[in-house]
Amino acid sequence: MTSTNAERRELPELRIRAINSASASTGSIHDDAKAREMGYRGGLVPGVTIMGYMSRIMNENFPSGWVAGSTFHGLLRRPVYEGDEVKVEGSVSAVDDGRVAVEIRVLDPKGDVCATAKATCRATQPGSGA
């Protein structure tokens, strides 16, 4: 995929209140008591949830392009906690042969990067249905 500065653009950011859907998993890193015992301030929001937040920016910006034939490679770097308002940022890094590449990151309330991803899909316009 070829990238030029003219193609690079920031996607509209998302702000999401993190939800720990696994807080009832007693004895796991998602359980507040167990996580505190392990030195965290509380139960961790599951990684799959964080990956879902990153997928959402792709779906909102490239609706039909994201549905089929897309790729996603994510990396979790820091914990996200229940109730944190996280910011999801995306930047188009390349456009080539009808495909777009996007670099994505999730930031915690302090601005620390909690997760990163690289995703590709067919290039479509938001809301176009194309």
C-alpha positions as CSV (number, residue, x, y, z in Angstrom):
1,M,0.0,0.0,0.0
2,T,1.4,3.4,-1.0
3,S,1.1,6.4,1.3
4,T,1.4,10.1,0.6
5,N,1.1,13.0,2.9
6,A,-1.9,14.3,0.9
7,E,-3.7,11.0,1.7
8,R,-3.1,11.1,5.4
9,R,-6.1,12.4,7.3
10,E,-7.5,12.2,10.8
11,L,-10.8,10.4,11.3
12,P,-13.3,11.9,13.7
13,E,-12.4,10.7,17.2
14,L,-14.7,8.6,19.4
15,R,-15.2,9.1,23.1
16,I,-16.4,6.0,24.9
17,R,-17.2,5.3,28.6
18,A,-15.4,1.9,29.1
19,I,-17.6,-1.0,30.4
20,N,-16.2,-4.0,32.1
21,S,-18.5,-6.7,30.9
22,A,-16.6,-9.4,32.7
23,S,-16.6,-7.8,36.2
24,A,-18.6,-10.8,37.6
25,S,-15.7,-13.2,36.6
26,T,-14.7,-13.9,40.2
27,G,-11.0,-14.6,40.6
28,S,-10.0,-13.2,37.2
29,I,-8.1,-10.0,36.2
30,H,-11.5,-8.5,35.4
31,D,-12.8,-8.9,39.0
32,D,-12.0,-5.8,41.1
33,A,-10.9,-7.7,44.2
34,K,-8.5,-10.0,42.3
35,A,-7.2,-7.2,40.1
36,R,-6.4,-5.1,43.2
37,E,-4.7,-8.1,44.8
38,M,-2.5,-8.2,41.7
39,G,-1.6,-4.5,42.0
40,Y,-4.2,-2.9,39.6
41,R,-6.6,-0.2,40.7
42,G,-9.6,-2.3,39.7
43,G,-10.8,-4.9,37.3
44,L,-9.5,-4.6,33.7
45,V,-11.9,-4.0,30.8
46,P,-11.6,-7.1,28.6
47,G,-9.2,-6.8,25.6
48,V,-11.9,-7.9,23.2
49,T,-14.0,-4.9,24.4
50,I,-11.1,-2.6,23.7
51,M,-10.6,-4.1,20.2
52,G,-14.3,-3.6,19.6
53,Y,-13.9,0.1,20.4
54,M,-11.2,0.3,17.8
55,S,-13.3,-1.6,15.2
56,R,-16.1,0.9,15.8
57,I,-14.1,3.8,14.3
58,M,-13.6,1.7,11.2
59,N,-17.3,0.8,10.9
60,E,-18.4,4.4,11.4
61,N,-16.0,5.8,8.8
62,F,-16.0,3.0,6.2
63,P,-19.4,1.2,6.8
64,S,-19.7,-1.1,3.9
65,G,-15.9,-1.4,3.3
66,W,-15.4,-2.7,6.8
67,V,-18.0,-5.4,6.6
68,A,-16.1,-7.8,4.3
69,G,-12.5,-8.3,3.3
70,S,-11.0,-6.2,6.0
71,T,-8.0,-6.8,8.2
72,F,-7.2,-5.8,11.8
73,H,-4.1,-6.3,13.9
74,G,-4.3,-4.9,17.5
75,L,-2.0,-4.7,20.5
76,L,-3.0,-4.0,24.1
77,R,-0.4,-1.9,25.9
78,R,-2.0,-0.7,29.2
79,P,-5.1,-1.5,31.3
80,V,-8.4,0.3,30.7
81,Y,-10.7,0.4,33.7
82,E,-14.5,0.5,34.2
83,G,-15.9,4.0,33.8
84,D,-12.8,5.5,32.1
85,E,-13.7,7.7,29.2
86,V,-11.3,6.6,26.5
87,K,-10.6,8.4,23.3
88,V,-10.3,6.3,20.1
89,E,-8.3,8.1,17.3
90,G,-7.8,6.9,13.8
91,S,-5.6,8.2,11.0
92,V,-5.6,7.2,7.4
93,S,-2.0,6.2,6.6
94,A,-2.4,4.9,3.0
95,V,-4.8,4.6,0.1
96,D,-4.0,2.2,-2.7
97,D,-6.0,0.3,-5.3
98,G,-9.3,1.1,-3.7
99,R,-8.1,0.1,-0.2
100,V,-7.4,2.2,2.8
101,A,-5.0,1.6,5.7
102,V,-5.8,3.2,9.1
103,E,-3.7,3.5,12.3
104,I,-5.8,3.4,15.4
105,R,-5.1,4.1,19.1
106,V,-7.0,4.1,22.3
107,L,-6.0,6.7,24.9
108,D,-6.9,6.7,28.6
109,P,-8.1,9.9,30.4
110,K,-4.5,10.9,31.1
111,G,-3.7,10.6,27.4
112,D,-1.6,7.5,27.7
113,V,-1.9,5.0,24.8
114,C,-3.6,1.8,26.0
115,A,-4.0,0.0,22.7
116,T,-3.0,0.4,19.0
117,A,-4.1,-1.2,15.8
118,K,-3.6,-1.2,12.1
119,A,-6.6,-1.9,10.0
120,T,-7.4,-2.1,6.2
121,C,-10.6,-2.2,4.2
122,R,-12.2,-1.1,1.0
123,A,-12.2,2.7,0.7
124,T,-15.7,4.0,1.1
125,Q,-17.2,7.2,2.2
126,P,-19.0,7.4,5.6
127,G,-22.7,6.9,5.2
128,S,-22.3,6.2,1.4
129,G,-23.3,2.5,1.7
130,A,-20.8,1.9,-1.0
